[in-house]
Amino acid sequence: MACRVCTVIRFTSLETDIRRGLEAKIRKIKPYNIASSNLPFTKFDISTTVINISNDKGSAQCLYFCGPMRKMLFLFGMIGLFAMSACDSDFDLTSDWKDITVVYGLLNAVDSVHYVKVSKTFLCECNAEDIAQIADSTIYSDNVTVRLERYDENGNFAQTYFLEKVDGDSLGIVKEEGTFASEPNFLYRFKAILNNDRNVNDNYKLIVDNETTGKVVEANTPLVKEAELDRIDNANVGIVDLDFGKETENMPIQWKAAGNGKVYDVVIRTWYKEWNVADESNKTLKYADWLAVSAHDIDQVTAEGGQNVKIQVRREEYFFAVRAAMTADQDIQRQLTNYPIEIIFTAGGEELHNYVRASRAQTGIASLQALPEYTNIDEGLGIFSSRYLHSEDSLTVSARTKDSLACGRITKDLNFANRSGTFICQ
């Protein structure tokens, strides 16, 4: 009796790979080594159950992953790509096996090395939970080749990039252990500086050839070009101290749209030092992230970009984000660094926007239905798109912000130093 592993299990496997491994390598966020585990990733509360399914076509033991899957940072931080999925027993338990290729890749014009994840689904007459730990169940052998073709805006072929198969673990891209095999952690990569000039509108076609089956999997995306984070709090970025202290007021964030950019995230990262009062000489550098703008999409997308986009965010949410990132401890003291603010701005392509939107559609009442996942992979599953990531660091905050962190109602128990560098609240 054959047991088909449902779509939920397939995407859960790749979520583990991409979110906790590949994402960390693709994103180049200064000034720290992002190949390490510095980036914050959303945790997913997923139940794993081995159940017996029966219908008029037979019965079998199946491994099910069931929601809810909460949104992530991804783009964005990488950004909420996964949402709720429902378990459905209305499928043919005895249907023949079919090779289904699953592809995940996000081109980034600011990167010089680009990675793509290629995996497969599996079908077996077995305990699926045991088979999931066998690497061959989800990983292709050397019978798969991956290449990227570049075409100009008139559809003329311009260039081919051949991707090499690498072990992510050897590159510091480590996949967390879980239900699915964590080793080997194969990825496909190529090295190139992609042209993100506003006047160039190349298209990129990813091609996965399976030499054993003869199957060809393809996906296309334009490149998301440079985006400019323009003004925060009605002043040019880096000119004025960011003032989160006016908690009840909104703060405007403005940027110029990226060419081919449809969806946007803005993360405000706060760097601080932390130490135990018993040993003030041993200070640890840490950060807390506030996802100030999450998956904000714009109506008009052009190849050139440049449109002004403005959004209002609530200042007090900054303090809630800082509060959620750490634990109150009377023996721990904290102080902002001299230039504590880093702003991470990400623009995502149309395909990535569609993927996020489809995931959001499976929340609420719709989560009770087995809705189809969005994919732009021809003859496969997954997502191949593009994004642009830019980081502005070494920004400062106002004295009022320091005092609010130290003595405000939301973060007072976190023991931050005030504007004077002391821990006294009046």
N, C-alpha and C positions, 0 to 999 in steps of 0.2 A: 504494500500500500504506500503510495507516494504522498508526501506532505509538502505542499507549497508554502514556502516562507512568505508571509504577507509583506506588502510594501512597507509597512511600519518598520519591520525588522531590517529591511534593506537600508532605509534612510537613517535608522539609528546607528547602524554600523558606520556609515560614512560621516555622520555627525561627529562621532568620536574621533575619526581620523582628521577631519577638516578643522573642527573647532578647537581641538586641544593639541593639534600638531601642525598641520599645514598653515593655518591662519597665523600662527606665531612666527612662521618663517617668512610668509609673504609680506606681512606688515613691517615696514621699516620705520620704527618710531624712535627718534633720538631722545635722549643720548645713551640709552641702555641697549644691551644685546637682547634683541627680541627673540632670538633662537632659544633663549632660556624661558622660564615660565613666568616672565614678568607681567604678561598681559592678563587682564581679568576676563574670564569666560563665564557665561551664564551656566548655572547648574541646572540639570534637567531631572525632574522628579518622575521617573519612569518605573513602572512595575513590570517585572519579567515573570511570566507564568508559562509553565508547560501544561497544556490542557488537552483533553481528548475531544475532537470535533467529529460529529457524525451528521450525515445528511443522506439523501436518497442515492448518492453516488459512492458512499463508503464511509469509513471512519479512519482516523489517523491521529497520531500524537503530534501536536504542533507547538512551536515556540512563538509566543506572542509578546510583543512589547506594546503596552497600552499607556495612553496619556495620563495627565496632561503634560505637554512639553512647553515650558515657558519660554518666552522670547529671550534672545541673547543680545549681546553687544556685537556687532559685526561688520557691520561694515567695519566694520564697523565694530572690528571688535567686533569683527566681525561681526552687528547687526542681526535681528531676529529672523532667521531663515526657517525655523521649524515651529509648528504649532501643534494643535491637538489632532490626533488621528483616532479613528474608531476601529474596533475589532469587529470583523464581519465574517460569519461562517458560511456565507452563501457563495462558495466557489467549488470548483471541480477538484476533488482530492486526488483523482486518478489521472488527470491530464498529463500529457507527455512533458518531459523536461524541455525547456527552451532557454538558450543562452541569452541573458539580458545584461548588457554592459551598463555600468553606472559611472558617470563622469562628473567630476567637480573641478572647476578651475576658474580663477579670477585673474585676468591680466591686469598689470599695474604699470603705468608708463614710467613711474619713478623707480621701478626696480630694474636691476640688471640681470637678475636670475628669476625665472618664472617656473612655477610648479603646477602640475596637474595630477589629480588623483584618479586612477582608473581601477575599478573593481568589478565584481560580478555578483549576481544573486545565485542562490543555490537551491536545489531540490533533492530530497533524499528520502529513502525508506529507512528512517533512523530516528534516534533521539536528536532533534535539531539542536538542543543545547550543547550536546557533546560535539556535534559536527561543526558548530560555530567556532570552536577552539582550534579547528584544523585549518591552517592557513590556505591550503589549496581550495577550500570551499568558496572563498571570496576573492582570491588573488589569482590573476592570470600568470601562466608560466611565460617563457620567452617567445610564445607564439603570437604575441601582440606587439605591433609597432605603432608609434604615435608621432604625428608630425603636425606642424602648423603652417598653413599657407597664407601669405599676405596678398591681397588684391587692392588695386587702386580704386578711386571713387568711380571709375568708368567700368569696373569689373575686369580689368586686365590683370593677369597673373604677374606678380612682382618678385616674390621670394618664397623660399621654403626653409623652415626651421625644423630640424630633426631632434626629437626629444630623447634623451638618454634615460634609462631606467636606473634609479639610485635607491639606496636604502636610507630612509629618512633618519633612522637612529644614528647612523654614522655622521650625519650632518647636524646633529643636535635637534632634529625635529622628532621628538619622542612621542609615540602614541601611548596614551594611558591604557593600563590593563583593564579588561572588562569581559563582557560576554564573548566578544569576538577576539580572535587571535591578534596579539599585539606585535608579533614578530613573524616574518620580516615585515617591515613597514615600507613597502615599495611606493615610490613616487616617480613621476616622469618630469624632467626639467629641460629647459634650454636657456642659454645665456644670450641676451640681446638687449640693446637700448631701443625701445620702440618710440616711434616719432609721434609726439602728441601736439605738434604744431596745430594751431587753430585752423589753418588753411589747408591742412591735409586731412582727408577723411578715408583712411584705409579701412578695409574690412579683413577680419582674421577668421579663417576656417580651420577648426580642429578636426583632424581625421584620425580615427582609431581603426586599424586594420587587424582583423583576426585571421591569421594565415591558416588556421585549422578549419574554421567553419566557412571562410570566405566572406564573412559578414563585415560590413563597413559602417562605422558609426561616425556621424558628423555633427558639428554645431558651428554656428557663426556668431560673431559679435564685432561691432565697431569698438574703437578704443575710446574710453572716457578720457578727455583731455584735461589740461590744467584748470583747476578751479581756484578762485581767490577769496579767502576769508577777508572781508573788507573792514567792517566796523562792528564793535561791541560797545554797548552802552553809549551809542551816539558819538563815539570817538574812534579814530583809527586804531587798529590793533597795535598794541605796544606803546601807545602814546600816553594813555591815562591808566592810573591804578584801577583795577577792577574793584567795584564796590558792591559786594553782596550784602552789605549791612542794612540796606533799605529793604528789609525782608518783605514788606507788604506790597512793594512795587514790582512791576514787570521790568525786565531788562531786554532791550532789542539786540538781536544778532542779525547781521546783514552780510551777504556774500554775493559774488558774481557767479552765475551758473557755469558749470563746466560744459564744454562741448560734448554732446551725447550723454550728459549726466541727467538722470531722472530722479534719483532718490538720494537723500543727504542725511548724514549724522554729524553731530558736533559733540565731542567729549571734552569736558574741562577737567583736567587732571591737576590735583593739588599735591605738591611735594612737601614733606615734612620730616623732621627728625623725632625719634622716639627713644626714651631711655627709662631705666628703672631708677627711682630716687636713691636707691642704695648704691648705685654705680653710675654717676653722671658722666663719667669719662667714656662709657661704652654706649655710643649713640648709633642707632640704626636708621638709614634713609629709607623711607617708605612713601607710598602715594595712595590717594583716594580718588576715584573717578566719579564724575557726574555726567551721565548721558543727557545733556541739556536739550539736544534735538535728536529725535529718534525717528528714522525712516520717513523723513519729510519729503513728499514728492511734489514736483512742479508740473504744471499743465503743459507748457510748451517746451519741447526739447529740440534743440538745433545742433547741427554739427559744429557750429562756431561757438556757441555759448555766449556768455557775457551779460545775460539778463540779470537785473538786480532782484535778489530774493531777500525778504525780511520776515523775521518771525519773532514773537515775543515769548520770553520764558520767565517763570516765576523765580525771583531771587531766593526765596526761602527754601526752594528745592535743593539749592546748593548745600545748605546746612544739613538737610535730611540725608543727602547722599554721603556727606562726610560722616555723619553719625552712623549710618548703616555699614560703613566700611571698616569700623573698628569697635573694639570692646572697651567699655568704661572700666578702669582699674585705678584705685586710689594710689597705687604704687607706681603707676606709669605717668610720665609727663611727656608733653609734645610741644614742638615749636615749628612754625613754618620756616622754610629756607628763605634766603634773601630774595630769591626770584622763584616763587613757589608755583606759579601757574604755567601749565602747558596746555595748549588747545590743539586737539587732534581733529582735523576736518576731513571728512571722507565723502566722496561722490560716487554713486553706483550707477551702472548702466540700466537700460530699459529692461533687459532680461532679468536682472537681479531684482528690479522693482516688481516685475510680474510675479516672481517667485515669492517675494515677501507678501504681496497682496493675496496670492492664492493661499498662503499659509494662514493669513489673518482671517480669510473667509471660512476657515474650518474651526473657528471659535464659536462659543455660544451654542445656540440651537443646532447650528450646522455641524457641530462636533459629533452629534449623534449619528451622522451619516458618513459613509465611506467615500468622501469626496476625492476626486482625482488630484494628485499632486501636479504642480506645474513643472514642466520640463521643456527645454529648448534643444534637447539632444535627439537628433533624428535616429531612429532605430535603437534608442536606449533611454536611460533615465538620468536625472541629475540637472546640473546647471553649468553653463559656460558663459561667462560674462566678463565685464571689466569694471574697474574702479580706479579712482585717483585718491591718494592719501597725502595730506600735507600736515605738517606739525609746526606750530609756533610756540617756542619755549622761552624761558627766562622772562616771563611777565610778572608784574607785581600786583599786590592788592592794597586796598586802602587801609588806613589805621582803624577805621570803623569796622572793617571786616575782621581784623585781628581781634578786636575787642569783642565782637559778636561771637567768634569762635570760642573765645576764652570764657565769656560770661553770659552768652545768650541762652535762651530757654531750651534750645534744641541740643546744643553741644557742650553745655557747661560742664557736664560730668566727664568729659574727655580730657580735661586738664591741659588745655592749650595755653601757651603763654600769650599775654596781651601785647598791645603795641609797645609797651615799655620793657618787654621781655620778662615780666614777673608773672606770678600766678595768683594775684590778688584781684578780687572782684569787689567793687564798691556798690 
